[in-house]
Amino acid sequence: MSPTVAKFKSVHLMIRTNDHPPPHVHAMKGNCSAVIEILTGRVVRSHGFSRKDVGQIGKAVLSMKSFLLEEWNAIHEEKE
């Protein structure tokens, strides 16, 4: 299960319930996807997004860092 926890433009930022550290989000839009670390905004992998889009998504993740970390912790505490 991957709840959308935030949106940036029309990109859904999701945190998977059965995922692993480090804290990261899955960015999805149509057939495009990316994995971005929450603490650093580093793009771990990307498919289909332009370089410009990936940069903007990384910056958006950093700007929402506190919120996204709270969501990551809440989602992953539930399964413990």
N, C-alpha and C positions, 0 to 999 in steps of 0.2 A: 504494500500500500504506500502511495506517495501523495500525501496531502500538499496542495499548493498553499504555501505559507505567505507568499508575497507575489506581487507582479511588478515588473519593470517594463513600461510600455506594454507590449502584448506578449512578453516573455513570462512564462510561469516559472517561479522559483519553488522547487519542491525539496522536501527532506524525507527521505525514505525511512520507514520505521525499522527496517531490518538492516540498516547500513552500519558502517564501521568508521572509527576515527581516522584521520582528523575531521573535525566538523566541516561539512561542505554542503553545498546545494547542487541540485540538478536543475539546469536551466533548459526549458523546452519551449519551442515555438515551431509548429508544423513538423517538418522532418529534421529540424535542426536541434542539436542538443549540445550541452557543455556541462562540465563538472568544475565548480569553482570553490576553492577553500574559503571559508568564512573569515578566518583570522587575517589572511594576507591578501585576499582578492585574486590569488594566483589561479590561473586557468590550468587545471590538471589535464583536461582533454576537451576537444571541441570537434564537432562534426556539422558542417553545413553553414555555420555562422560565418559572416565576413570577419576579417581582422578588426575592423572598426566596431562591429557589433560586440565582439568578444571583449574588447577594451571597455566599452560602455557598460556591459553587464558586470564585469569585474569591479568597476568603480561603483556601480549601484549596490553590489553586494557589500563592499566596504562601507558605504554610507549607511547601510542597514545592519551593520555588524552586531551591535548590541541586541537588537530585536531578533536577528537570525540565530545568534548564540542562545538566547533564551528559548527560542522555539526548538532548536536542536536538543538542548538539555531536557526540556519538558517531554519531547517525543521519546527520547532514549531512556529517560528515567521511568517512563510508563512500563517498559518491557522488563525492567529489572525486578 
